[in-house]
Amino acid sequence: MKKKELFIIPLVTLVTLMSLGACADEANEFVIYGNHENMSDSSKDYLINCLDDRSIEFKLDAQKNILIQERDTDKAVASCS
């Protein structure tokens, strides 16, 4: 019985850590915050400046959509909308 317990505890710990790591990756995925079809050049510039001022990481994709990390969505909506 003692050998099974020694095997189960590290196994449960490993599974728990792996599931927490998977959740962290989902929050770091980039999502579209500003669609290029719905923005003029001036509104795109305003949005980029606003995100930059608030230290929200963003990037532009090939279609010129503004992408932000999913974890920053609430902060961006509250301060840049």
PLY file of the C-alpha trace (Angstrom):
ply
format ascii 1.0
element vertex 81
property float x
property float y
property float z
element edge 80
property int vertex1
property int vertex2
end_header
0.00 0.00 0.00
2.86 2.38 0.74
4.28 2.04 -2.80
0.97 3.09 -4.36
0.80 6.20 -2.21
4.33 7.17 -3.19
3.35 6.91 -6.84
-0.03 8.66 -6.63
1.11 11.85 -4.85
3.66 12.90 -7.52
1.24 11.90 -10.26
-1.56 14.08 -8.87
0.88 16.96 -8.42
2.10 16.63 -12.00
-1.42 16.57 -13.43
-2.39 19.62 -11.38
0.62 21.62 -12.54
0.02 20.66 -16.16
-3.61 21.78 -16.02
-2.62 25.12 -14.46
-0.07 25.63 -17.22
-2.70 24.97 -19.87
-4.99 27.60 -18.36
-2.20 30.16 -18.34
-1.57 29.61 -22.07
-5.21 30.37 -22.90
-5.02 33.77 -21.21
-1.95 34.66 -23.26
-3.56 33.99 -26.63
-3.96 37.02 -28.87
-7.51 37.93 -29.89
-8.82 40.56 -32.27
-9.58 43.77 -30.40
-9.92 46.13 -33.36
-11.14 44.79 -36.69
-9.67 46.60 -39.70
-13.05 46.61 -41.47
-14.67 48.64 -38.68
-11.95 51.27 -38.15
-10.79 54.36 -39.95
-7.11 55.29 -39.92
-7.66 57.92 -37.23
-9.56 55.53 -34.94
-6.88 52.89 -35.42
-4.18 55.41 -34.47
-6.17 56.48 -31.38
-6.63 52.86 -30.31
-2.93 52.05 -30.77
-1.92 55.14 -28.75
-4.40 54.30 -26.00
-3.16 50.71 -25.70
0.43 51.90 -25.71
-0.25 54.51 -22.99
-1.77 51.87 -20.74
1.08 49.38 -21.35
-1.21 46.84 -22.98
0.75 44.60 -25.33
-0.68 44.58 -28.85
0.31 43.64 -32.36
-1.03 44.06 -35.87
-1.76 41.03 -38.03
-1.47 40.77 -41.82
-4.93 42.34 -42.34
-4.07 45.27 -40.00
-6.33 44.00 -37.19
-5.25 45.07 -33.71
-4.62 42.01 -31.53
-4.31 42.01 -27.74
-3.83 39.23 -25.23
-7.07 37.77 -23.94
-6.12 38.52 -20.33
-5.96 42.26 -21.17
-9.38 42.45 -22.84
-11.25 43.82 -19.80
-8.59 46.45 -19.15
-8.57 47.55 -22.81
-12.35 47.76 -23.02
-12.58 49.75 -19.80
-9.94 52.30 -20.75
-9.83 52.49 -24.56
-13.43 52.14 -25.72
0 1
1 2
2 3
3 4
4 5
5 6
6 7
7 8
8 9
9 10
10 11
11 12
12 13
13 14
14 15
15 16
16 17
17 18
18 19
19 20
20 21
21 22
22 23
23 24
24 25
25 26
26 27
27 28
28 29
29 30
30 31
31 32
32 33
33 34
34 35
35 36
36 37
37 38
38 39
39 40
40 41
41 42
42 43
43 44
44 45
45 46
46 47
47 48
48 49
49 50
50 51
51 52
52 53
53 54
54 55
55 56
56 57
57 58
58 59
59 60
60 61
61 62
62 63
63 64
64 65
65 66
66 67
67 68
68 69
69 70
70 71
71 72
72 73
73 74
74 75
75 76
76 77
77 78
78 79
79 80
